[in-house]
Amino acid sequence: MVSWRLYVIVRIVGYVALVFPVLALAGIINVVNGQEKELPVIGKIRFFR
């Protein structure tokens, strides 16, 4: 009972974990090209005023 549910959860987490390196690579490419863009999810949040 637990094994197939655990398998599905691990697969979903694995696919989500693939997103982070892709976003990091996109950010690195933007920095190298001198472009300044907001972050997709937390771009509107200001940490420093």
C-alpha positions as CSV (number, residue, x, y, z in Angstrom):
1,M,0.0,0.0,0.0
2,V,2.7,2.5,0.9
3,S,5.2,1.5,-1.7
4,W,3.3,2.8,-4.8
5,R,2.4,6.1,-3.0
6,L,6.0,6.6,-1.9
7,Y,7.1,5.9,-5.5
8,V,4.7,8.6,-6.9
9,I,5.8,11.1,-4.3
10,V,9.5,10.5,-5.0
11,R,8.9,10.9,-8.7
12,I,7.0,14.2,-8.3
13,V,9.7,15.6,-6.0
14,G,12.3,14.4,-8.5
15,Y,10.6,16.3,-11.4
16,V,10.2,19.4,-9.2
17,A,13.9,19.2,-8.3
18,L,14.8,19.4,-12.0
19,V,13.3,22.9,-12.2
20,F,15.8,24.5,-9.8
21,P,19.0,23.9,-11.8
22,V,17.2,25.1,-14.9
23,L,16.2,28.4,-13.2
24,A,19.7,28.7,-11.8
25,L,21.2,28.3,-15.2
26,A,18.8,30.9,-16.7
27,G,19.9,33.3,-13.9
28,I,23.6,32.7,-14.6
29,I,23.1,33.3,-18.3
30,N,21.3,36.6,-17.5
31,V,24.1,37.7,-15.2
32,V,26.8,36.9,-17.8
33,N,24.9,38.8,-20.5
34,G,24.5,41.8,-18.1
35,Q,20.7,41.6,-18.0
36,E,18.7,42.4,-14.9
37,K,15.4,40.6,-14.5
38,E,13.1,40.0,-11.6
39,L,12.8,36.6,-10.1
40,P,9.7,34.7,-11.4
41,V,8.0,33.9,-8.1
42,I,9.4,36.3,-5.6
43,G,10.3,39.2,-7.9
44,K,7.8,41.6,-6.4
45,I,9.0,41.1,-2.8
46,R,11.5,43.6,-1.6
47,F,14.0,42.5,1.0
48,F,15.9,45.7,1.3
49,R,14.3,49.2,1.2
